[in-house]
Amino acid sequence: MVEVISKKNEAIEFKTLPVESIKNLKVRF
């Protein structure tokens, strides 16, 4: 059960990441 919850949390965190920050990281590199 703990593994499933951790996977769901990771997915939620990934979805909640702001798109602008990702674009900024791409521009920096």
C-alpha positions in Angstrom: 0.0 0.0 0.0 2.8 2.4 0.8 4.4 1.9 -2.6 1.1 2.7 -4.4 0.6 5.8 -2.4 4.1 7.0 -3.0 3.7 6.5 -6.7 0.4 8.5 -6.7 2.1 11.3 -4.8 4.9 11.4 -7.4 2.4 11.6 -10.2 0.5 14.4 -8.5 3.7 16.4 -7.9 4.7 15.9 -11.6 1.3 17.1 -12.8 1.4 20.1 -10.4 4.8 21.3 -11.8 4.3 24.7 -13.4 4.9 24.6 -17.2 6.7 27.9 -17.1 9.4 26.6 -14.8 10.0 23.6 -17.2 10.3 26.0 -20.2 12.8 28.1 -18.2 14.9 25.1 -17.5 15.0 24.2 -21.2 16.0 27.8 -22.1 18.8 27.7 -19.5 20.2 24.5 -21.0 
